[in-house]
Amino acid sequence: MDQGFALATFAGGCFWCMVEPFDEQPGIEKVVSGYTGGHVDHPSYEEVCSNTTGHVEAVQIMYQPEIFPYERLLEIFWQQIDPTDPGGQFNDRGESYQTAIFYHNEQQKQLAEASKSALEQSGKFNQPIVTKILPATTFYPAEQKHQDYYKKNTFHYRLYKKGSGREAFIQQHWKKKYTKEELKQILSPIQYKVTQENGTEAPFQNEYYNLDEDGIYVDIVSGEPLFSSNEKYDAGCGWPSFTKPINRMQLKENLDTSHGMRRIEIRSKDADSHLGHVFDDGPTDQGGMRYCMNSAALRFIPKDKLKEEGYEQYLSLFD
């Protein structure tokens, strides 16, 4: 184990869907899909799916605890699964798709048990929480074709996640929902127009187009981190522009044919807020992309306020 890193292992059903939520986060070095918990050495995907090996599909995460604490990993884990299902996850049935937290030390065990107890007491689910908390055993990495599946086969992955029922379950049980009336209460008129009605604010007359300060930009509705000041640049267009997002999987792209143009619209994944558009006229030495965003869709959190506001792991972006 590299100095400063620790391991976390979670089983949450199909491992294709358990990599993306953890991947490309500050303090997370890598996420590996694999098999664990069973009695067969070096099992194959087909053997595990036959439910004869005792193994479950799982992901193993190498992370830096001082940047991305285990408690945050647990929070993300719970928000990807149905913890009340003893027979698998969503459309994937059988013991190889059961959920479990595999702890690597006593501290992880205590934190996992505390998080499970908190979930039970929250009343979020009417049925018992059946996710097991077990000591970690040998982890066998899956075949290469299963690694980073969400990146290699994005279209099929999206179809699978939606078709399996996982995406709808997450939206229903784990995502904060607002009515139009509630959003009109918490957002200013221009923020509502931009994020909910696909509006566009005036160039050079918005809050962040020329802001030059270290920090991150989060979704004004959900608070999900979207962009860092490290990738912000003056594109001369009058709107805040970035060469890339913090995590590209936190954004959704849609074809926009409004106003007689063909553009790629950018929306936030969790809140489904309209953010702006992405163009291919950005700095070539930084990938060539220009994420042209509306200030009204964003909230800026300065570097010195990140810890105070619960975004401590993003401090590492400015080391």
C-alpha positions as CSV (number, residue, x, y, z in Angstrom):
1,M,0.0,0.0,0.0
2,D,1.4,3.4,-1.0
3,Q,2.2,5.7,1.9
4,G,-0.8,7.9,2.9
5,F,-3.4,5.7,1.1
6,A,-6.0,3.3,2.5
7,L,-8.4,0.8,1.0
8,A,-12.1,0.7,1.1
9,T,-14.2,-2.2,-0.3
10,F,-17.9,-2.0,-1.1
11,A,-20.4,-4.4,-2.8
12,G,-23.3,-2.6,-4.3
13,G,-24.7,-4.9,-6.9
14,C,-23.4,-4.6,-10.5
15,F,-19.9,-3.2,-10.2
16,W,-20.2,-1.3,-13.4
17,C,-22.5,1.1,-11.5
18,M,-20.3,1.4,-8.4
19,V,-17.2,2.9,-10.0
20,E,-18.5,6.2,-11.4
21,P,-19.8,7.6,-8.0
22,F,-16.3,7.4,-6.5
23,D,-14.1,7.9,-9.5
24,E,-12.2,11.1,-10.2
25,Q,-12.8,12.6,-6.8
26,P,-10.0,14.5,-5.0
27,G,-8.1,12.1,-2.7
28,I,-9.2,9.0,-4.6
29,E,-6.3,7.4,-6.4
30,K,-8.2,4.5,-8.2
31,V,-11.3,2.4,-8.2
32,V,-11.0,-1.2,-9.2
33,S,-13.9,-3.6,-10.0
34,G,-13.6,-7.1,-8.7
35,Y,-14.8,-10.1,-6.7
36,T,-14.6,-10.8,-3.0
37,G,-16.1,-12.6,0.0
38,G,-16.1,-16.1,-1.6
39,H,-14.2,-19.4,-1.5
40,V,-12.9,-19.7,-5.0
41,D,-9.4,-18.4,-6.0
42,H,-9.2,-16.1,-9.0
43,P,-12.8,-16.5,-10.1
44,S,-14.0,-15.4,-13.5
45,Y,-17.0,-13.2,-14.2
46,E,-19.0,-16.1,-15.4
47,E,-18.2,-18.2,-12.3
48,V,-19.2,-15.4,-10.0
49,C,-22.5,-14.8,-11.9
50,S,-23.3,-18.5,-11.5
51,N,-23.7,-17.8,-7.7
52,T,-21.5,-20.8,-6.9
53,T,-18.4,-19.1,-5.7
54,G,-19.7,-17.2,-2.7
55,H,-18.2,-14.0,-4.2
56,V,-20.0,-10.7,-4.7
57,E,-19.2,-8.1,-7.3
58,A,-17.5,-5.2,-5.5
59,V,-15.3,-2.2,-5.9
60,Q,-12.0,-1.5,-4.1
61,I,-11.0,2.1,-3.6
62,M,-7.5,3.4,-2.9
63,Y,-8.0,6.7,-1.2
64,Q,-6.3,9.3,1.0
65,P,-8.2,9.5,4.3
66,E,-7.0,13.0,5.2
67,I,-8.4,14.3,1.9
68,F,-11.4,12.1,1.3
69,P,-12.5,10.6,4.7
70,Y,-14.0,7.1,5.1
71,E,-17.2,8.6,6.4
72,R,-17.7,10.4,3.0
73,L,-17.1,7.1,1.2
74,L,-19.8,5.4,3.3
75,E,-22.2,8.3,2.5
76,I,-21.7,7.8,-1.2
77,F,-22.0,4.1,-0.9
78,W,-25.4,4.1,0.8
79,Q,-26.7,6.6,-1.8
80,Q,-26.0,4.1,-4.7
81,I,-28.0,1.1,-3.4
82,D,-31.2,-0.3,-2.1
83,P,-30.0,-1.4,1.4
84,T,-33.3,-3.3,2.1
85,D,-32.9,-5.8,-0.7
86,P,-31.5,-9.2,0.5
87,G,-31.7,-10.9,-2.9
88,G,-29.6,-8.6,-5.1
89,Q,-29.9,-5.1,-6.5
90,F,-32.7,-3.9,-8.8
91,N,-32.9,-6.2,-11.9
92,D,-29.7,-8.1,-10.9
93,R,-30.7,-11.0,-8.7
94,G,-28.6,-13.6,-6.8
95,E,-26.0,-13.6,-4.1
96,S,-23.3,-12.2,-6.3
97,Y,-25.3,-8.9,-6.4
98,Q,-25.9,-8.6,-2.6
99,T,-24.7,-5.5,-0.8
100,A,-21.9,-5.4,1.8
101,I,-19.3,-3.2,3.4
102,F,-16.0,-5.0,3.8
103,Y,-13.9,-3.3,6.5
104,H,-10.1,-3.3,6.6
105,N,-9.6,-2.3,10.2
106,E,-11.4,-1.7,13.4
107,Q,-12.0,2.0,12.7
108,Q,-13.7,1.3,9.4
109,K,-15.8,-1.4,11.1
110,Q,-17.0,1.1,13.8
111,L,-17.7,3.8,11.2
112,A,-19.6,1.4,9.0
113,E,-21.7,0.2,11.9
114,A,-22.4,3.7,13.0
115,S,-23.5,4.8,9.5
116,K,-25.8,1.7,9.2
117,S,-27.3,2.5,12.6
118,A,-27.9,6.1,11.6
119,L,-29.6,5.0,8.4
120,E,-31.9,2.6,10.3
121,Q,-32.8,5.4,12.7
122,S,-33.4,7.9,10.0
123,G,-36.7,6.3,9.0
124,K,-35.9,6.7,5.3
125,F,-36.8,3.1,4.6
126,N,-39.8,1.1,6.0
127,Q,-38.0,-2.2,5.7
128,P,-34.9,-3.5,7.6
129,I,-31.4,-2.5,6.4
130,V,-29.9,-5.8,5.3
131,T,-26.5,-4.7,4.0
132,K,-23.9,-6.8,5.7
133,I,-20.7,-5.4,7.4
134,L,-18.0,-8.0,7.0
135,P,-14.2,-8.2,7.4
136,A,-12.3,-7.7,4.2
137,T,-10.9,-10.8,2.5
138,T,-8.9,-11.4,-0.7
139,F,-10.1,-9.1,-3.5
140,Y,-9.7,-10.4,-7.0
141,P,-9.7,-7.7,-9.7
142,A,-12.2,-8.4,-12.5
143,E,-11.3,-8.9,-16.1
144,Q,-10.0,-5.8,-17.9
145,K,-13.1,-5.3,-20.0
146,H,-15.0,-4.7,-16.8
147,Q,-12.7,-2.0,-15.5
148,D,-13.9,1.6,-15.9
149,Y,-16.9,0.3,-17.8
150,Y,-18.8,3.6,-17.5
151,K,-16.0,5.3,-19.5
152,K,-15.4,2.6,-22.1
153,N,-19.0,2.0,-22.9
154,T,-20.8,5.2,-21.9
155,F,-23.9,4.7,-24.0
156,H,-24.6,1.1,-22.9
157,Y,-23.7,2.0,-19.3
158,R,-26.3,4.7,-19.3
159,L,-28.9,2.5,-20.8
160,Y,-28.1,-0.3,-18.3
161,K,-28.2,2.0,-15.3
162,K,-31.5,3.4,-16.3
163,G,-33.0,0.1,-17.4
164,S,-32.0,-1.8,-14.3
165,G,-34.0,0.5,-12.1
166,R,-31.0,1.8,-10.2
167,E,-31.2,5.4,-11.6
168,A,-34.9,5.8,-10.7
169,F,-34.4,4.4,-7.2
170,I,-31.5,6.8,-6.5
171,Q,-33.6,9.7,-7.8
172,Q,-36.6,8.7,-5.7
173,H,-34.8,7.9,-2.4
174,W,-31.6,9.9,-2.3
175,K,-32.0,13.1,-4.3
176,K,-33.5,16.2,-2.8
177,K,-36.6,17.3,-4.7
178,Y,-38.0,20.8,-5.0
179,T,-41.4,22.0,-6.3
180,K,-41.4,24.9,-8.6
181,E,-42.9,27.0,-5.8
182,E,-40.0,26.0,-3.5
183,L,-37.4,26.8,-6.1
184,K,-38.9,30.3,-6.7
185,Q,-38.5,30.9,-2.9
186,I,-34.9,29.9,-2.7
187,L,-33.7,31.2,-6.1
188,S,-33.6,34.8,-7.4
189,P,-35.6,35.4,-10.6
190,I,-32.5,35.2,-12.9
191,Q,-31.3,32.0,-11.1
192,Y,-34.7,30.4,-11.6
193,K,-35.0,31.6,-15.3
194,V,-31.5,30.2,-16.1
195,T,-31.6,26.9,-14.2
196,Q,-35.3,26.0,-14.6
197,E,-36.3,27.7,-17.9
198,N,-33.0,27.3,-19.8
199,G,-32.4,31.0,-19.8
200,T,-29.2,32.9,-20.5
201,E,-28.0,35.9,-18.5
202,A,-26.4,39.0,-20.0
203,P,-22.7,38.8,-20.9
204,F,-20.3,41.0,-18.9
205,Q,-23.2,41.8,-16.4
206,N,-23.1,38.7,-14.3
207,E,-21.4,37.8,-11.0
208,Y,-18.5,35.6,-11.9
209,Y,-17.4,36.3,-15.5
210,N,-14.3,38.2,-14.3
211,L,-13.9,36.7,-10.8
212,D,-10.2,35.8,-10.2
213,E,-10.1,33.9,-6.9
214,D,-9.2,30.4,-5.8
215,G,-12.2,28.2,-5.0
216,I,-14.9,26.0,-6.6
217,Y,-18.2,26.6,-8.3
218,V,-21.1,24.5,-7.2
219,D,-24.7,24.0,-8.5
220,I,-26.9,26.8,-7.1
221,V,-29.7,24.3,-6.5
222,S,-28.0,21.2,-5.2
223,G,-24.5,22.3,-4.1
224,E,-22.9,19.6,-6.3
225,P,-19.3,20.6,-7.1
226,L,-18.9,21.4,-10.8
227,F,-15.9,23.6,-11.7
228,S,-12.6,24.8,-10.1
229,S,-11.0,28.2,-10.5
230,N,-7.9,26.3,-11.6
231,E,-9.6,25.7,-15.0
232,K,-11.3,29.1,-15.3
233,Y,-10.0,31.4,-17.9
234,D,-10.9,34.6,-19.7
235,A,-12.5,33.6,-23.0
236,G,-13.6,37.1,-23.8
237,C,-17.2,36.1,-24.1
238,G,-18.6,37.7,-20.9
239,W,-19.5,34.5,-19.1
240,P,-17.4,32.4,-16.7
241,S,-15.6,29.9,-18.9
242,F,-13.7,26.7,-17.9
243,T,-11.5,24.3,-19.8
244,K,-13.0,21.2,-18.0
245,P,-15.2,20.3,-15.0
246,I,-14.0,18.9,-11.7
247,N,-15.7,15.6,-12.7
248,R,-17.1,15.3,-16.2
249,M,-19.5,12.6,-15.1
250,Q,-21.3,15.2,-12.9
251,L,-22.5,16.9,-16.1
252,K,-25.1,15.9,-18.6
253,E,-24.9,16.9,-22.3
254,N,-27.9,17.5,-24.5
255,L,-28.2,18.5,-28.1
256,D,-29.7,22.0,-28.2
257,T,-31.2,23.1,-31.5
258,S,-33.0,26.2,-30.2
259,H,-32.5,29.6,-31.9
260,G,-31.7,27.9,-35.2
261,M,-28.3,26.6,-33.8
262,R,-26.8,23.3,-33.0
263,R,-25.1,23.4,-29.6
264,I,-24.3,21.1,-26.7
265,E,-26.2,22.1,-23.6
266,I,-24.7,21.4,-20.2
267,R,-26.9,20.4,-17.2
268,S,-25.9,19.3,-13.7
269,K,-26.4,15.6,-13.1
270,D,-28.1,15.7,-9.6
271,A,-30.2,18.8,-9.8
272,D,-30.8,18.8,-13.6
273,S,-30.0,22.6,-13.7
274,H,-29.4,24.2,-17.0
275,L,-25.8,25.6,-16.7
276,G,-24.8,26.7,-20.2
277,H,-23.1,25.2,-23.2
278,V,-19.8,23.6,-24.2
279,F,-17.9,24.6,-27.3
280,D,-14.7,23.3,-29.0
281,D,-13.0,26.7,-29.3
282,G,-11.1,26.6,-25.9
283,P,-7.4,26.6,-25.4
284,T,-5.9,23.8,-27.5
285,D,-3.1,23.2,-25.0
286,Q,-5.7,22.4,-22.3
287,G,-8.0,20.1,-24.3
288,G,-9.7,22.6,-26.6
289,M,-13.0,22.8,-24.8
290,R,-14.8,25.9,-23.5
291,Y,-17.5,25.3,-20.9
292,C,-19.4,28.6,-21.1
293,M,-21.5,28.8,-17.9
294,N,-24.1,31.1,-16.5
295,S,-23.1,32.8,-13.2
296,A,-26.7,32.5,-12.1
297,A,-26.5,28.7,-12.2
298,L,-23.4,28.7,-9.9
299,R,-22.4,29.5,-6.4
300,F,-18.7,30.3,-5.7
301,I,-17.1,28.9,-2.6
302,P,-13.7,30.5,-1.8
303,K,-10.8,28.3,-1.0
304,D,-10.7,29.5,2.6
305,K,-14.4,28.6,3.1
306,L,-14.3,25.0,1.7
307,K,-13.8,23.3,5.0
308,E,-16.4,25.4,6.7
309,E,-19.0,24.6,4.0
310,G,-18.3,20.8,3.9
311,Y,-16.1,20.7,0.8
312,E,-12.8,20.0,2.6
313,Q,-11.7,17.3,0.1
314,Y,-11.5,19.9,-2.6
315,L,-8.8,21.8,-0.8
316,S,-6.4,19.3,-2.4
317,L,-7.1,20.9,-5.8
318,F,-5.1,24.0,-4.7
319,D,-2.1,22.2,-3.2
